[in-house]
């Protein structure tokens, strides 16, 4: 029987590079995190869209 670990919280927004993919972990309302695996092309498209909405504040 596998031991279950208690949830230590949902954690912050996290983006990490794993191999050729980018993994995004996004906290969601109500608990838990949405985990997305996106390609470099999808990451660039997401960046372009976010810059359009938020602006380039770097």
PDB file of N, CA, C and O in Angstrom:
ATOM      1  N   UNK A   1       0.845  -1.176   0.000  1.00  0.00           N
ATOM      2  CA  UNK A   1       0.000   0.000   0.000  1.00  0.00           C
ATOM      3  C   UNK A   1       0.890   1.238   0.000  1.00  0.00           C
ATOM      4  O   UNK A   1       1.822   1.339   0.797  1.00  0.00           O
ATOM      5  N   UNK A   2       0.607   2.152  -0.871  1.00  0.00           N
ATOM      6  CA  UNK A   2       1.413   3.368  -0.978  1.00  0.00           C
ATOM      7  C   UNK A   2       1.035   4.342   0.135  1.00  0.00           C
ATOM      8  O   UNK A   2      -0.135   4.486   0.488  1.00  0.00           O
ATOM      9  N   UNK A   3       2.039   4.996   0.669  1.00  0.00           N
ATOM     10  CA  UNK A   3       1.792   6.010   1.687  1.00  0.00           C
ATOM     11  C   UNK A   3       1.318   7.286   1.022  1.00  0.00           C
ATOM     12  O   UNK A   3       1.831   7.679  -0.026  1.00  0.00           O
ATOM     13  N   UNK A   4       0.345   7.926   1.630  1.00  0.00           N
ATOM     14  CA  UNK A   4      -0.144   9.174   1.088  1.00  0.00           C
ATOM     15  C   UNK A   4       0.470  10.328   1.859  1.00  0.00           C
ATOM     16  O   UNK A   4       0.487  10.330   3.090  1.00  0.00           O
ATOM     17  N   UNK A   5       0.967  11.294   1.134  1.00  0.00           N
ATOM     18  CA  UNK A   5       1.559  12.471   1.755  1.00  0.00           C
ATOM     19  C   UNK A   5       0.487  13.540   1.914  1.00  0.00           C
ATOM     20  O   UNK A   5      -0.335  13.725   1.016  1.00  0.00           O
ATOM     21  N   UNK A   6       0.481  14.242   3.032  1.00  0.00           N
ATOM     22  CA  UNK A   6      -0.484  15.336   3.157  1.00  0.00           C
ATOM     23  C   UNK A   6      -0.141  16.466   2.209  1.00  0.00           C
ATOM     24  O   UNK A   6       1.031  16.692   1.909  1.00  0.00           O
ATOM     25  N   UNK A   7      -1.145  17.172   1.737  1.00  0.00           N
ATOM     26  CA  UNK A   7      -0.902  18.310   0.854  1.00  0.00           C
ATOM     27  C   UNK A   7      -0.273  19.418   1.662  1.00  0.00           C
ATOM     28  O   UNK A   7      -0.755  19.771   2.738  1.00  0.00           O
ATOM     29  N   UNK A   8       0.795  19.959   1.143  1.00  0.00           N
ATOM     30  CA  UNK A   8       1.516  21.029   1.832  1.00  0.00           C
ATOM     31  C   UNK A   8       1.166  22.393   1.259  1.00  0.00           C
ATOM     32  O   UNK A   8       1.927  23.347   1.423  1.00  0.00           O
ATOM     33  N   UNK A   9       0.050  22.494   0.605  1.00  0.00           N
ATOM     34  CA  UNK A   9      -0.319  23.758  -0.026  1.00  0.00           C
ATOM     35  C   UNK A   9      -0.200  23.658  -1.530  1.00  0.00           C
ATOM     36  O   UNK A   9       0.423  22.738  -2.060  1.00  0.00           O
ATOM     37  N   UNK A  10      -0.786  24.587  -2.188  1.00  0.00           N
ATOM     38  CA  UNK A  10      -0.812  24.545  -3.639  1.00  0.00           C
ATOM     39  C   UNK A  10       0.448  25.110  -4.265  1.00  0.00           C
ATOM     40  O   UNK A  10       0.817  24.734  -5.378  1.00  0.00           O
ATOM     41  N   UNK A  11       1.106  26.007  -3.558  1.00  0.00           N
ATOM     42  CA  UNK A  11       2.341  26.578  -4.064  1.00  0.00           C
ATOM     43  C   UNK A  11       2.105  27.697  -5.060  1.00  0.00           C
ATOM     44  O   UNK A  11       0.978  27.943  -5.491  1.00  0.00           O
ATOM     45  N   UNK A  12       3.176  28.362  -5.414  1.00  0.00           N
ATOM     46  CA  UNK A  12       3.091  29.497  -6.332  1.00  0.00           C
ATOM     47  C   UNK A  12       3.042  29.041  -7.792  1.00  0.00           C
ATOM     48  O   UNK A  12       3.208  27.860  -8.097  1.00  0.00           O
ATOM     49  N   UNK A  13       2.812  29.993  -8.670  1.00  0.00           N
ATOM     50  CA  UNK A  13       2.942  29.731 -10.101  1.00  0.00           C
ATOM     51  C   UNK A  13       4.384  29.303 -10.346  1.00  0.00           C
ATOM     52  O   UNK A  13       5.315  29.934  -9.846  1.00  0.00           O
ATOM     53  N   UNK A  14       4.566  28.250 -11.101  1.00  0.00           N
ATOM     54  CA  UNK A  14       5.915  27.726 -11.343  1.00  0.00           C
ATOM     55  C   UNK A  14       6.049  27.349 -12.808  1.00  0.00           C
ATOM     56  O   UNK A  14       5.147  26.743 -13.385  1.00  0.00           O
ATOM     57  N   UNK A  15       7.173  27.708 -13.405  1.00  0.00           N
ATOM     58  CA  UNK A  15       7.461  27.332 -14.788  1.00  0.00           C
ATOM     59  C   UNK A  15       8.884  26.791 -14.824  1.00  0.00           C
ATOM     60  O   UNK A  15       9.822  27.479 -14.422  1.00  0.00           O
ATOM     61  N   UNK A  16       9.047  25.562 -15.303  1.00  0.00           N
ATOM     62  CA  UNK A  16      10.367  24.942 -15.375  1.00  0.00           C
ATOM     63  C   UNK A  16      10.563  24.332 -16.751  1.00  0.00           C
ATOM     64  O   UNK A  16       9.604  23.952 -17.423  1.00  0.00           O
ATOM     65  N   UNK A  17      11.811  24.244 -17.156  1.00  0.00           N
ATOM     66  CA  UNK A  17      12.187  23.637 -18.431  1.00  0.00           C
ATOM     67  C   UNK A  17      12.561  22.185 -18.150  1.00  0.00           C
ATOM     68  O   UNK A  17      13.411  21.915 -17.302  1.00  0.00           O
ATOM     69  N   UNK A  18      11.930  21.255 -18.855  1.00  0.00           N
ATOM     70  CA  UNK A  18      12.247  19.830 -18.726  1.00  0.00           C
ATOM     71  C   UNK A  18      12.440  19.267 -20.127  1.00  0.00           C
ATOM     72  O   UNK A  18      11.477  19.054 -20.864  1.00  0.00           O
ATOM     73  N   UNK A  19      13.682  19.032 -20.477  1.00  0.00           N
ATOM     74  CA  UNK A  19      13.961  18.549 -21.826  1.00  0.00           C
ATOM     75  C   UNK A  19      13.586  19.595 -22.850  1.00  0.00           C
ATOM     76  O   UNK A  19      14.009  20.747 -22.751  1.00  0.00           O
ATOM     77  N   UNK A  20      12.789  19.201 -23.841  1.00  0.00           N
ATOM     78  CA  UNK A  20      12.351  20.135 -24.883  1.00  0.00           C
ATOM     79  C   UNK A  20      11.072  20.872 -24.502  1.00  0.00           C
ATOM     80  O   UNK A  20      10.653  21.793 -25.203  1.00  0.00           O
ATOM     81  N   UNK A  21      10.453  20.472 -23.399  1.00  0.00           N
ATOM     82  CA  UNK A  21       9.169  21.045 -23.002  1.00  0.00           C
ATOM     83  C   UNK A  21       9.324  22.045 -21.869  1.00  0.00           C
ATOM     84  O   UNK A  21      10.343  22.090 -21.179  1.00  0.00           O
ATOM     85  N   UNK A  22       8.297  22.831 -21.704  1.00  0.00           N
ATOM     86  CA  UNK A  22       8.182  23.747 -20.585  1.00  0.00           C
ATOM     87  C   UNK A  22       6.985  23.274 -19.764  1.00  0.00           C
ATOM     88  O   UNK A  22       5.906  23.041 -20.309  1.00  0.00           O
ATOM     89  N   UNK A  23       7.179  23.133 -18.457  1.00  0.00           N
ATOM     90  CA  UNK A  23       6.108  22.688 -17.572  1.00  0.00           C
ATOM     91  C   UNK A  23       5.641  23.881 -16.757  1.00  0.00           C
ATOM     92  O   UNK A  23       6.438  24.529 -16.079  1.00  0.00           O
ATOM     93  N   UNK A  24       4.338  24.171 -16.823  1.00  0.00           N
ATOM     94  CA  UNK A  24       3.745  25.257 -16.047  1.00  0.00           C
ATOM     95  C   UNK A  24       2.829  24.645 -15.002  1.00  0.00           C
ATOM     96  O   UNK A  24       1.995  23.796 -15.317  1.00  0.00           O
ATOM     97  N   UNK A  25       2.986  25.079 -13.760  1.00  0.00           N
ATOM     98  CA  UNK A  25       2.100  24.660 -12.673  1.00  0.00           C
ATOM     99  C   UNK A  25       1.396  25.910 -12.168  1.00  0.00           C
ATOM    100  O   UNK A  25       2.026  26.799 -11.594  1.00  0.00           O
ATOM    101  N   UNK A  26       0.098  25.973 -12.382  1.00  0.00           N
ATOM    102  CA  UNK A  26      -0.684  27.167 -12.100  1.00  0.00           C
ATOM    103  C   UNK A  26      -1.665  26.862 -10.963  1.00  0.00           C
ATOM    104  O   UNK A  26      -2.507  25.975 -11.101  1.00  0.00           O
ATOM    105  N   UNK A  27      -1.567  27.594  -9.830  1.00  0.00           N
ATOM    106  CA  UNK A  27      -2.541  27.375  -8.750  1.00  0.00           C
ATOM    107  C   UNK A  27      -3.942  27.748  -9.231  1.00  0.00           C
ATOM    108  O   UNK A  27      -4.117  28.739  -9.938  1.00  0.00           O
ATOM    109  N   UNK A  28      -4.939  26.949  -8.843  1.00  0.00           N
ATOM    110  CA  UNK A  28      -6.312  27.223  -9.244  1.00  0.00           C
ATOM    111  C   UNK A  28      -7.177  27.463  -8.015  1.00  0.00           C
ATOM    112  O   UNK A  28      -6.919  26.939  -6.931  1.00  0.00           O
ATOM    113  N   UNK A  29      -8.199  28.263  -8.218  1.00  0.00           N
ATOM    114  CA  UNK A  29      -9.120  28.570  -7.129  1.00  0.00           C
ATOM    115  C   UNK A  29      -9.793  27.284  -6.655  1.00  0.00           C
ATOM    116  O   UNK A  29     -10.235  26.469  -7.464  1.00  0.00           O
ATOM    117  N   UNK A  30      -9.863  27.116  -5.356  1.00  0.00           N
ATOM    118  CA  UNK A  30     -10.470  25.913  -4.802  1.00  0.00           C
ATOM    119  C   UNK A  30      -9.448  24.851  -4.437  1.00  0.00           C
ATOM    120  O   UNK A  30      -9.806  23.811  -3.885  1.00  0.00           O
ATOM    121  N   UNK A  31      -8.177  25.101  -4.740  1.00  0.00           N
ATOM    122  CA  UNK A  31      -7.120  24.163  -4.375  1.00  0.00           C
ATOM    123  C   UNK A  31      -6.571  23.419  -5.572  1.00  0.00           C
ATOM    124  O   UNK A  31      -7.234  23.277  -6.600  1.00  0.00           O
ATOM    125  N   UNK A  32      -5.360  22.952  -5.420  1.00  0.00           N
ATOM    126  CA  UNK A  32      -4.697  22.204  -6.468  1.00  0.00           C
ATOM    127  C   UNK A  32      -3.988  23.108  -7.464  1.00  0.00           C
ATOM    128  O   UNK A  32      -4.035  24.334  -7.365  1.00  0.00           O
ATOM    129  N   UNK A  33      -3.338  22.475  -8.415  1.00  0.00           N
ATOM    130  CA  UNK A  33      -2.641  23.223  -9.459  1.00  0.00           C
ATOM    131  C   UNK A  33      -2.917  22.573 -10.802  1.00  0.00           C
ATOM    132  O   UNK A  33      -2.995  21.351 -10.926  1.00  0.00           O
ATOM    133  N   UNK A  34      -3.061  23.417 -11.790  1.00  0.00           N
ATOM    134  CA  UNK A  34      -3.207  22.968 -13.172  1.00  0.00           C
ATOM    135  C   UNK A  34      -1.799  22.808 -13.728  1.00  0.00           C
ATOM    136  O   UNK A  34      -1.003  23.745 -13.680  1.00  0.00           O
ATOM    137  N   UNK A  35      -1.487  21.630 -14.254  1.00  0.00           N
ATOM    138  CA  UNK A  35      -0.152  21.365 -14.794  1.00  0.00           C
ATOM    139  C   UNK A  35      -0.258  21.236 -16.304  1.00  0.00           C
ATOM    140  O   UNK A  35      -1.012  20.410 -16.819  1.00  0.00           O
ATOM    141  N   UNK A  36       0.516  22.075 -17.016  1.00  0.00           N
ATOM    142  CA  UNK A  36       0.518  22.079 -18.478  1.00  0.00           C
ATOM    143  C   UNK A  36       1.921  21.819 -18.993  1.00  0.00           C
ATOM    144  O   UNK A  36       2.894  22.366 -18.474  1.00  0.00           O
ATOM    145  N   UNK A  37       2.021  20.987 -20.008  1.00  0.00           N
ATOM    146  CA  UNK A  37       3.288  20.783 -20.710  1.00  0.00           C
ATOM    147  C   UNK A  37       3.144  21.470 -22.056  1.00  0.00           C
ATOM    148  O   UNK A  37       2.264  21.122 -22.844  1.00  0.00           O
ATOM    149  N   UNK A  38       4.008  22.451 -22.325  1.00  0.00           N
ATOM    150  CA  UNK A  38       3.896  23.197 -23.571  1.00  0.00           C
ATOM    151  C   UNK A  38       5.225  23.174 -24.324  1.00  0.00           C
ATOM    152  O   UNK A  38       6.299  23.102 -23.727  1.00  0.00           O
ATOM    153  N   UNK A  39       5.124  23.235 -25.630  1.00  0.00           N
ATOM    154  CA  UNK A  39       6.304  23.236 -26.496  1.00  0.00           C
ATOM    155  C   UNK A  39       6.906  24.638 -26.535  1.00  0.00           C
ATOM    156  O   UNK A  39       6.259  25.594 -26.107  1.00  0.00           O
ATOM    157  N   UNK A  40       8.128  24.778 -27.039  1.00  0.00           N
ATOM    158  CA  UNK A  40       8.722  26.114 -27.179  1.00  0.00           C
ATOM    159  C   UNK A  40       7.860  27.045 -28.033  1.00  0.00           C
ATOM    160  O   UNK A  40       7.773  28.238 -27.743  1.00  0.00           O
ATOM    161  N   UNK A  41       7.229  26.522 -29.069  1.00  0.00           N
ATOM    162  CA  UNK A  41       6.377  27.349 -29.920  1.00  0.00           C
ATOM    163  C   UNK A  41       5.155  27.832 -29.149  1.00  0.00           C
ATOM    164  O   UNK A  41       4.763  28.993 -29.265  1.00  0.00           O
ATOM    165  N   UNK A  42       4.557  26.948 -28.366  1.00  0.00           N
ATOM    166  CA  UNK A  42       3.401  27.329 -27.557  1.00  0.00           C
ATOM    167  C   UNK A  42       3.793  28.343 -26.481  1.00  0.00           C
ATOM    168  O   UNK A  42       3.028  29.261 -26.183  1.00  0.00           O
ATOM    169  N   UNK A  43       4.970  28.179 -25.905  1.00  0.00           N
ATOM    170  CA  UNK A  43       5.460  29.126 -24.890  1.00  0.00           C
ATOM    171  C   UNK A  43       5.653  30.506 -25.517  1.00  0.00           C
ATOM    172  O   UNK A  43       5.328  31.514 -24.889  1.00  0.00           O
ATOM    173  N   UNK A  44       6.172  30.569 -26.738  1.00  0.00           N
ATOM    174  CA  UNK A  44       6.363  31.859 -27.414  1.00  0.00           C
ATOM    175  C   UNK A  44       5.022  32.505 -27.721  1.00  0.00           C
ATOM    176  O   UNK A  44       4.866  33.716 -27.561  1.00  0.00           O
ATOM    177  N   UNK A  45       4.055  31.711 -28.162  1.00  0.00           N
ATOM    178  CA  UNK A  45       2.716  32.229 -28.435  1.00  0.00           C
ATOM    179  C   UNK A  45       2.084  32.769 -27.155  1.00  0.00           C
ATOM    180  O   UNK A  45       1.459  33.830 -27.171  1.00  0.00           O
ATOM    181  N   UNK A  46       2.242  32.043 -26.047  1.00  0.00           N
ATOM    182  CA  UNK A  46       1.725  32.508 -24.761  1.00  0.00           C
ATOM    183  C   UNK A  46       2.388  33.820 -24.359  1.00  0.00           C
ATOM    184  O   UNK A  46       1.707  34.743 -23.913  1.00  0.00           O
ATOM    185  N   UNK A  47       3.698  33.913 -24.511  1.00  0.00           N
ATOM    186  CA  UNK A  47       4.426  35.146 -24.201  1.00  0.00           C
ATOM    187  C   UNK A  47       3.900  36.306 -25.040  1.00  0.00           C
ATOM    188  O   UNK A  47       3.638  37.386 -24.511  1.00  0.00           O
ATOM    189  N   UNK A  48       3.746  36.090 -26.332  1.00  0.00           N
ATOM    190  CA  UNK A  48       3.250  37.140 -27.222  1.00  0.00           C
ATOM    191  C   UNK A  48       1.867  37.630 -26.782  1.00  0.00           C
ATOM    192  O   UNK A  48       1.607  38.833 -26.765  1.00  0.00           O
ATOM    193  N   UNK A  49       0.994  36.705 -26.432  1.00  0.00           N
ATOM    194  CA  UNK A  49      -0.349  37.063 -25.992  1.00  0.00           C
ATOM    195  C   UNK A  49      -0.332  37.807 -24.667  1.00  0.00           C
ATOM    196  O   UNK A  49      -1.078  38.771 -24.494  1.00  0.00           O
ATOM    197  N   UNK A  50       0.506  37.377 -23.727  1.00  0.00           N
ATOM    198  CA  UNK A  50       0.599  38.056 -22.435  1.00  0.00           C
ATOM    199  C   UNK A  50       1.150  39.470 -22.591  1.00  0.00           C
ATOM    200  O   UNK A  50       0.679  40.394 -21.928  1.00  0.00           O
ATOM    201  N   UNK A  51       2.142  39.646 -23.460  1.00  0.00           N
ATOM    202  CA  UNK A  51       2.701  40.982 -23.701  1.00  0.00           C
ATOM    203  C   UNK A  51       1.630  41.884 -24.304  1.00  0.00           C
ATOM    204  O   UNK A  51       1.571  43.071 -23.986  1.00  0.00           O
ATOM    205  N   UNK A  52       0.784  41.330 -25.171  1.00  0.00           N
ATOM    206  CA  UNK A  52      -0.299  42.108 -25.764  1.00  0.00           C
ATOM    207  C   UNK A  52      -1.269  42.598 -24.689  1.00  0.00           C
ATOM    208  O   UNK A  52      -1.728  43.739 -24.742  1.00  0.00           O
ATOM    209  N   UNK A  53      -1.581  41.749 -23.724  1.00  0.00           N
ATOM    210  CA  UNK A  53      -2.552  42.098 -22.694  1.00  0.00           C
ATOM    211  C   UNK A  53      -1.944  42.933 -21.570  1.00  0.00           C
ATOM    212  O   UNK A  53      -2.534  43.920 -21.129  1.00  0.00           O
ATOM    213  N   UNK A  54      -0.758  42.530 -21.111  1.00  0.00           N
ATOM    214  CA  UNK A  54      -0.145  43.167 -19.936  1.00  0.00           C
ATOM    215  C   UNK A  54       0.824  44.265 -20.333  1.00  0.00           C
ATOM    216  O   UNK A  54       0.966  45.258 -19.620  1.00  0.00           O
ATOM    217  N   UNK A  55       1.477  44.097 -21.442  1.00  0.00           N
ATOM    218  CA  UNK A  55       2.520  45.035 -21.853  1.00  0.00           C
ATOM    219  C   UNK A  55       3.875  44.448 -21.519  1.00  0.00           C
ATOM    220  O   UNK A  55       3.976  43.499 -20.742  1.00  0.00           O
ATOM    221  N   UNK A  56       4.892  45.004 -22.094  1.00  0.00           N
ATOM    222  CA  UNK A  56       6.258  44.524 -21.874  1.00  0.00           C
ATOM    223  C   UNK A  56       6.896  45.378 -20.785  1.00  0.00           C
ATOM    224  O   UNK A  56       7.469  46.430 -21.068  1.00  0.00           O
ATOM    225  N   UNK A  57       6.795  44.924 -19.544  1.00  0.00           N
ATOM    226  CA  UNK A  57       7.291  45.691 -18.391  1.00  0.00           C
ATOM    227  C   UNK A  57       8.613  45.140 -17.872  1.00  0.00           C
ATOM    228  O   UNK A  57       8.852  45.152 -16.664  1.00  0.00           O
ATOM    229  N   UNK A  58       9.457  44.668 -18.745  1.00  0.00           N
ATOM    230  CA  UNK A  58      10.736  44.081 -18.291  1.00  0.00           C
ATOM    231  C   UNK A  58      11.721  45.153 -17.981  1.00  0.00           C
ATOM    232  O   UNK A  58      12.850  44.859 -17.586  1.00  0.00           O
TER     233      UNK A  58
END
